[in-house]
Amino acid sequence: MNTLTLNPGRITALGRFELTLLVRNRAALGVALMMPLLMVFVLRSSLSGVEGARAVGEATLTGGIGMVLLLVVYMNLVSAYVARREELVLKRLRTGEARDTEILAGTALPSACLALGQIAVLAVAGAVALDVRMPQNPLLLVAAVLAGLLLLVALSAVTSSFTRTVETAGLTTLPLFLVTVLGSGLFSPTDSLPDLAASLCELLPLSGVMTLVRAGWSGGAEAGDLLGAGLNALAWIVISVFAVQRWFRWEPRR
């Protein structure tokens, strides 16, 4: 996979093409755009009058960030990569001047921008509606979100390699989705689990990212925990990028 030099212009052009296809699917786009606001209003109603609602609301908002990353970036991109591969779009693009990384990045650009916009709306509107404090370490939160974006773009490309059709993408993305929701601490820290289970869950792909997201919002994390979370995220990014280089398919599966 040739990745020596990237051309922002080509990535942007490919992103505009992918955005056009995304906008044509108005039903999916409408659901994606409304998800953060809908989540805020549902949470506001369910937490009204509950003891410790602020703490629960804060935990739920950080979990919501993880859900946006999973739904908008990972699950959406797996379908996009598979669809472009089966339609021979990736193969045709690869015969032109665009490099492999530019093609993958351009395809991911609309989903990544949409996810960033949703997270911004969720963070601001959610904090106001749920009466929780704003992020205590915004720079760490931004770094965690960007690391999550990069990781899930790479993981979506890897997953697409083992996905035969767009229709089966819902099945191939389900394992990572369930493992992340249940074990990576989206809505509660992994240290609330038994010691052995917590240690295993800390090794999952998004566990490091979610630890950094919570630390960026709530603050107070110890340096050792942040270092471990950062190393986890970095390791999974490196593993995922290697897997993309090794196994990503540019032509239809036969």
N, C-alpha and C positions, 0 to 999 in steps of 0.2 A: 504494500500500500504506500503510494508516494505522498509524503506529508512534509516535504522540505520547506515549501513556501506556500503561504496562504494569501489569496487575493480577496480582500474584503468586498470589492465590487462584485465579483462572481458569487460570493456567498449571499450578498444582499439580493442579487438578481434571482438566484435559486430560491431564496426565501420568499420573494414576491410571488413567484410561480406557485410555491406551496401554499402561500396565504390565499391565493385565488381559489385553489381547490378546497381549502378549508372553509372559506366564506360561502362557497356554493352549497356546502352541507349545513344549511341554516338551522336545522333542528339541533344538531350536535353543537354548533357554535352558540346557539341561544342558551342551551343547558350549561355549557362551560362558562359563559359570561355571567349567568345568574347564580351560579353555585356559591360564590363567596357571600353575597348578600343574603341568599336564602339560608345559608348556614348560620349567619349572624342572627337573623330574626328567629329562627328555630331555637337556637341556644338561649337567646334572651328570654323567650317565653318559658322554656323548660327550667331555667335556673332562677327564675323570679321567686324570691322569698326563701330560697334554699340556704341553709347555714353553710358558710364557707363558699358561697357562690363565686366570689372573686377569684379564689384559688382554683376552683374548678373551671371557671371561665378562662383563666390564663392557660391552664393545662390544655383545655380544649382548643384554644386558638393555636397553640404551638402544634398540636396534633393536626389541626386543620391545614397548617402549612405543609405538613407531610402528606396529607391526603391530596392536596392540590398537585404536589410534585408527582405523586403516583398516578393520579387520574389524568391530568392534563399532559404531562410530559411522557411518562413511561408507557401507559396503556395506549395513549393516542399515537405515540410515535411508532410503536411496534406495528400497529395497523398501517400507518403511513409507509414505513419502509417495505413491508410485505406487498402492499398495493403497488408501489412504484416499481418494485422488483418484478412482480408478475406481469405488469403492463409494459415491461422492457424499458421503462423510463431510465432506470439506473444504468442499464447497459448502454443506452444511447448517450447519456451524459458522459459516461466514462470514455467514450471514443472521441470526445471533444477535448477542449483545453482544460476543463475543470479537473482538479485533483480529487483524489478519493475523499480526503478530509473535508474539502470544500463542498462536495456533494452531500456528505452526511451532515455537515454543519448547516448548510442551506436548507435541507429538509427539516432539520430540527428547529430552525430559527423562529418560525411563527409560534410553535408550541411553547418554546422557552419564553418568548416575549409575553404570550398570553398568561403563562404561569406567573411570571414576575408581576404583571399587572394585577392578577387575582390576589396574590399574596400581599401586595401593597394595600389593596382595598380591604382584605380580610384583617390585616394588622391594624389599620387606622379605624375603620368602621367598627370592627369587633371590639377594640379597646374602648371606644366611646360607648357603644351600645351595651356592653357587658360591664362597664364601669371597672375595668382593670387597668393597671398601670401600663404605660408604654414600654417598649423594650429598654432594658437597662444598659445593654451594650450593643447598639445598633450596628457597629462595624463587624462585630463577631457574628451577629445574626445574618448580615448580608453575605459575609464570607461562607457561612454554613449553607445558605440557600444556593449560592453559586456552585459550591462543591456538590450539593445535591443535584443540581441541574446537570452538571458535567457527568456525574456518576450515572444518573438515570438515562441520559442520552446514550451513553456507552452501553448500558445494560439493555436498553431497548433495541439497539443494533444487534447485540448478541442474541437476544431472545428471538428477533426476527429471523435469524439464521436457522432456527429450529421450528419455525412456524410455516406451514405449507400454504395456508390461505388466510385471507382477511377474516373469514368466518371462524377460523380456529384460534385467532389471536386472543379471544377471550379466555380460552383454556390455557394457552401457554403463558399468559401473563398472570394467571390466578395464583400459582405457587408463591411467587415473590410478593404479590399483593398481600396474601394471607399471612405469610411469614413476617412481613414487615409490620402489618397492623397488630398482630398478636405478640410479636417478640422484640420489635425494635423500639418500644417505648413511645409510640405516637401519642398516646393519651395518658400514660403513666410511666414513670421511670422504671428501668429494668431492675433497679436495686430493691424494688418491692417484691420481687420473686425470690424463691429459695436460692441459696448460694450457687449451686451447680447450674440451675436453669438460668440464673442471671449471668453467670460467666459465659455460658454458651450463647445466650442472646446478644451479649456485647460484641460477638464476632460476626453478627449478621451484617449484610451490606449497608443498610441505612442506619444502623445503631449509632455509629459515630456521628453522622450528620445530625440525627435527632438530638443527641446529647449536646452538640454545639448549638442547635436551634434553641433548646431550652435554656442553656447557659446564656445565650445572647439576649433572650427575653427576660429571664428571671434574675440573672447575675448570681454571684455567690459561689460559683463553681471553683473547685480547687484546681491548681495548676496541673497536678498529675492527671486528673480526670480529663481536662481539656487536651493535654498532650496525647493521652491514650485515644480519645475520640478523634483527634486530628490524624493520628497515625492509622487508625482504622479506616477513615474516609480515604486517605491517600493510598493505602494499600489496595482497597477495592477499586479505586479509579485506575491504578496501574494494571491490576489484574483484568479489569473490564476492557481497557484499551488494548491490551495484548490479545484478549479473546476476540475482539473485533478484527484486529489485523490477521488473526489466524483463521477465523471461521466465518466471517461475514460473507454472505452470498450476494453476488451482483446480478446473477441470472436466475430465471425461474427454476424451482425445484422440479425434477423429473422422477 
